[in-house]
Amino acid sequence: MKYETIDELMDKAYQAEGKTFGELDNTGRIKKIKSKGTLGHIIEESFFGYSVNSIAEPDFVELGVELKVTPIKKNKNGTLSSKERLVLNIIDYMKEFELTFETSSFYTKANKMLIMLYQYEKEQSLGDYRILKVFLNEFSEEDLAVIQRDWEIIVTKIKNGEAHLISEADTMYLSACTKGANKDSVRKQPFSPLKAKQRAFALKASYMTGIIRKQLTPDHLESLSTHQELKEKTLEQILQERFKPHYGKRIDQLCREVGIPYNSRNKSMVPHIMTKLLGVKKNNLSDIEEFAKANITFKTVSLEPNGSLREHMSFKNIDFKTFLHEDWEESELYELFAGQKFLFLVFRYTEEHQPKVKRIPYFEGIKLWNMPQKTIEEELYGLWNEIGDVLRYGVKLTIIGSKTYNNLPGPKFNNLCHVRPKAKDSKDKVKLPDGQYITKQCYWLDKQYVLSILDK
């Protein structure tokens, strides 16, 4: 069926709101499918009445509108977020570099999207999933400026013969995610004899969460920058400009300037200060629209007077329940670094460390960073693989005096990343796959590797 106008198409689409896939299905397909990936096919065939296809053009060609059916989930704190990235089209490395952004396969496909949101429930049958919201998405000028720069970053890597080094964390909103049956799904690239993983353009889950919250909840995120700023500068340049006047100031001085009580034990103090320095009303960096959409999280780095670090950098605790059941590219560790950017907030002490003596650091600078794909596929994969081997054979726990040691990969493993405890105390333990209990373990980046990031 053809739709003459976008209004006519949307009038039809709105009729799906509040209905389940079982109610929308008139072909009986819902009883046969086992994957949520084919839920979109029910909407295409049963509801809109056109055949499933994989053409490069938008689904409703005459209107230039692409149809996307995508899940959302309710978080433990009651907020809603996108369950996954929104995958668009496979990237043809041999052709994409010849196009402009306006003629690119991404923009042609996704300039206008009819998005249908349904709520994912783990224990619910596919036929009971319900369409919550239908809307026509057209990118704002601010978002489009960022997305165009993302596309240019991806295409520049193709032109440089580095399609095999593309990483999702290279970009802010638009990513190039791996798309294939397995790691052997590769394609030719034009300027290198090396084959690159098959990838597709996708809107990051974090970006989709920002879109979803604007549609479904009244608490909008606060934007940091204007369209003109995002067109002329990168986000890191904008951040540097906002923060630079405050470099060299002690953190208690910054507290006084922004009207926040200084309390070294208050973990929310630093992000609260930073949002005030950026000139936004929100109290957390994660509430800034550009940070939320680009999946940027912050990490505080405290340098010693000589520029060294006393400690390695911790991330999240290992989930031993799921570790051995995850494939590498769907693993918790891969997602932690492949799909996320980090804003390092760098502070420096002027006094040498002394036990039990409080020191107040100075704000020295920032660094926006993501782990290179080559590092992810080599050293980070090596850590994940080693952890898996140790867990499969059984962790060896050795008690020496009052301390318990294990054979998980430690600080000397590969000079990049390792595993070590991060717990409230020695009684704060988790169960291993072999039934033993171990003090909670965490992923850490080696302090020398962190320093090398800051040096660059």
N, C-alpha and C positions, 0 to 999 in steps of 0.2 A: 504494500500500500504506500502511495506517495502522499506527502503532506505539502500543501501549497505554501504555507507560511509557518514561521517559528511559533506564532501564537497558536495556530491549529495543532502543531506538534505538542506544545506544552499543555494545551487543554486536555489532550489525550493522556499525556504523562501524569498529570495531576490525579487522574482517576485511579492510579495505582497506589497512591498514598493510603496507608492504613491497611492494605491488603497483604495477605501472605502469598508466598510463591505457589503454594498449593491451590489457592483461590484463583491465581492468575494463569495457571497452567491448564491449557485445554487440549494438550496432546498426550498427556500421560507420561511425559518425559521425567517428571519429578520422582516417580517411583523407581526409575531405573538408574538415576545418577547417584554417585557416591561422593563426588567432588563439588565443593562450592564454586569452583571455577566455571562450571557449566550453568550456574544460575542465570548468568547473563543471557545464555541462549534461550532460556524460557521467556525472558522479557522480549528478546528479539523476535522469536517465532510466534509465540502464543499471544503476546500482548500487542506488539507493533505490527506483526504480520509480514515480516520479511525474512528471507533465508539467511542463515548464519554464513558469514564470509570472513576472509582475512585480507581484504583489499587495502591498499595504501591510503585510499581516500576515506573521508569520514563516513560513518554508517548512513547518515541521511545526506547523501551527496548533494542533492539539489538545494539543500539549506546550509551546507557546510557545517553540519552538527554531528559530533561523535557521541555515541551512547556509551556510558560507563556505569556499571552496577558494582558497588563496592561496599564492604562491610565496615561498621563501626563497632566499638566495644565500650562497655562501661567499666571505668577503673575503680579500684578499691576506695578511692576518695570521693566517688560519685561523679567525677567528670567524665566527659565523653572524648574519645580519641579515635583516630583511624586505626584499624587493625593492621593495615599493611600499606605499602606503597601502591600508587596507581600506575600500573604498567601500561604503556602506550604501544609503541611499535618497535620492531627489531631495527637496529642500526645497520645500514649497509655501508660498511667502511669504504667501499670502492666508489660510492656515489656521494655520500653525505658531505664530504669536504669540498665538493664542487658547487654546493648550494649556498645561498644567502640565508640568514635567519628567517626572512619572510617567506622563502620558498622551501625551507627545510622540511624534512619528513615529519618532524615533531610539530611544527607550527601549522602545517597543512592539516594534520590530523586532529590537533587538540586546541586550536584557536577558540572554538566554541564547543563546549561539552555539556550534554544533558546528563547530569549525574543523579543516580538513584541510590540513596543510602538505605541499607538494611542493617538491623542490629544482630550481631553475632552472639549466639548463646551456645556455649560448649556442649551442653547436654541436650540441646533441642534438635529435632529432626529438620532437615533442609526445607521441607514443605511448610514448616511452621515459622520460618524466618519471615519477618514482616518489613515491608517498605515503610520507612519512617519519614523520609523527606525526598522531594524531587525538586531540582532547581537547574537553571541554565547557568553554567559557569563561563564567564568571560574574564580574562585576567585583568587586574587593575594595572594602571600604568606603572605603579611602583613595583609590583610583582614581575611585570613583563620586563622591566629594566634588569632585574636580577636574573631572570630566566634566560634572557638573551646572552648575558655574560656567561652563565653556566654553559649554554650551548656552545659558545665560542671557546671555552676552556676545553670541552670535550673534543671539538673539531680540531683545535690546535694540536692536541695530542695525536690525533690521526695524521695530521699533516707532518708532524715531526717523526712519524714512524714509531709512535709510542702507544698505539691502541691497546697493546698488551699490558700497559702500565696504568690504564684508566682505573680510577677508584671512585666509588660513590661519594666518598668524603671529600673529593676534589672540589665539589660544587655546593651551592647553597640550597636551592629549591628543586632544580631539575637534575636528575642523576642518570647515569648509565649503568643500570643494574644487570647482573649476569642473568642470562635467559637461555636455558638449555636443559636437556635431559640429565646431563652430568658434566664433569670437568672436561670431557673430551669434545664438548660442543664448541667448536672453534671456527673462525672464519679468516679468510685472507684479509690483509690490510695493504693499502697501496704503496706505502713507502718503507716497508720493511719485509724481509723474507720470513720473519717470525709470525706465526699465526696468533690471533688474539681471541680471547674468550668471546663467545657470542653475547652481545649485550642489547638491551632495549632502553629507549628513553622512558623515564618514569618520573612521576612527581613523588617526592619523598613522603613517607608516612607522616613525618613531622609537619611538612607543608600542608598535607591534606587535613591534618588535625586542626590547623589554624583555620582552614576553609570551613571545616565542619562546625567548629565552635561559633563562627560568625553566623552560620545558618541556624544552629539549634539552641544556642545559649545566649543570654543577654550580655554576659561578661566578656566584652571584646578585649583583645590584647591591645597594648599600646604601641604605636609605631615610633621608631627611633628617628627615622629620616624621611625626607620628602622625595617625591618622584625625581626632581631635578638632581638632588644629591646622589641618589642611587644610579642615575644615568651617567654621572660624571666621575663617581668614585666607587671604589670597592668598600665593602662594609668595614674591613680592617682600616682603611684610610680614614673613614668617618670616625671610627672608635679612637684612633690615634689622635685625631684633631680634638675630640672632646676631652680625652684624658690628659693630653700633653701638658696643659697648664698646671696640672696637679702633681706631675712627677717631682720627686725630691721632697715631698711633704710627708711628715710622720703621720701614721694612721690615726693617732689621737687628735692631731690637728685637723685632719679631714673630717673626723667625727664632729668636731666643734663647728666646722664650716657648714656642714649639712644638717646640724641639729640632731645628731644621734648620740646617745650616751655611749662612752667607750667602755667596752667590756670584753676582754680578751677571750673569755670563755663562751661568748655568744657566737655560735657558728653562723648565724644569719646576718651578723653585723657587716661583714665584708661585702656580700652581694647587695645589701641594703645601701651601703655607702656608694657603691659603684652605680647603682641605678640613679641615685641622686646626682652624682657627678655627670651622668649622661643627660640629665635634664628631663627624665620621665617621672611620672607620678607613682608608678608601680614600685613595689618593694623588693621584687626579685627579678634577676636577669632573665629567668625563664618566662616571665610575663611580658617581655618585650617581643613584639611581633616578629621581628627579623630573627631573633634568637630561637623562638619557638618553631618557626617554619623551617629554619635551616638545621635544626637539631644541634644547636650549639650549647655546650655545657661549660661551666667554668671550673678551673682548678687553681688553687692558690699555691704559689711557689715562694718559699722564704729562703733567700740566699744568705750565706754567712758573709762577714766583712770582706773575705778574700775571694768571694764569688763562688764558693763551693756549696754543696748541699749536704746537710747532715743526714738526711733520710731519703729513702726511695719514695716514689709516688704511688699511692694506693688507688685502686679503682673499686670494683665491686667484688663481693664474696662469690666464690664458686658454688654453683648449684650442682652438687654431686648426684642428686636424684635424676637429673636429666642429661648429664654430661655424656654418658656412653650411648645415649639414644639419639644424639644429634649428629648430622652431617656437618662438615666443616663450614660450608657457606650459609648454613642456617644456625650455626652455633652461637651461643651467648658471647663468646670471646670475639668471634668474627664480627658480629653486629656491633659490639662495643666500639671497635676501631674502624671498621669499614664504612659504617654509615653515620659517623658522628664527627663533629668538629669540636675542638677544645679551645677555649679562651683562657690562656695562662695569665693570671694576674700576678705580676712579679714584684715581690717586696725584698728589701735587704736590711739586715741588721748592721749596726755600726759598732756594737760591742760583741766581744767574744762570748761564746756560750759558757755559762757557769751553772752548775746544778742548782735548781730551786730559785734561780734569780730570773725575774720576768724581764723580758726585753721588748721594746716597742719598735717595730720596723718602719722603714720608709717605703713609700710607693715608688717603684723604679720604672715600671713600664708594662706593656702587654705583648702578647704574641698569640695570634690566631693560627691554629695548627691542626692538621690532620695527618694521620700516619700514611706514608706512601704505600701504594699498592704492592710494590716489590718487597717492601719490608713485611707487609701483611702476609704475602704468599710464601715468604722464606722464614724469617725468624719467628714471627707470630704463629705461623702454622707449625713450626718446629716445636714451640711450647705446647700448643694444643695436642699435637701428636704424642709428645712425651708424657703429658698428663694422662692421656688415654691409655698408653701402654702400662704406666704404673698402676692405674686403677684396675685394668684388666687382670694383671698378674697379682694384685693385692698390695696395698701400701704397707711398707715395712716401718713399724713404729719402734723406736729404740729409746729406752729410758736411761738417762745418765744423770744421776743425782736427782734433783727436783725438776729437771727439764725432760721433755719428750721430743725427740727428733724424728723426721720422716724422710723418705726418699723421693718426694715430689721435687721437681726442678727448682733449685734455689737460686740465690743471687749470682752465682758464678756460671749459670747455665749457658747463656749466649750473649751476655753483655747488653741485652735489650730489655728482656722481660722475664719475670719469674713468679713463683708462688711462695707465699709465706703467710704466717698467721695474721689475722686481724679479728680480734674478739674482745669482749668486755674483760674476760679473765680466763684462766685455764679451765674453768668449768663450762665455759660457753662453747659447746661442742655440737657437731653434726654427724650424722651417720654416713659412712662410706658404703659404696656398692657391695663391698665384701662383708658388711655387717659390723666392722669395727667403728669406733667413735674417734673423732679427731677434732682438735680445736679448729674453729672456723678459719678457713683459708681464703686468701684474697689474691687477685691479679695485681701485680706491681710492675711499674716501669723502673728500670735501673736508674739510679740518680745520675750516672755519667751520661746515659742516653738523653735524659731530660735536659741536662746542661748543653748537650750538642744541639738540641732543638733550639734552645734560647740563643746559642751562638750564631745560628743561621739567620 
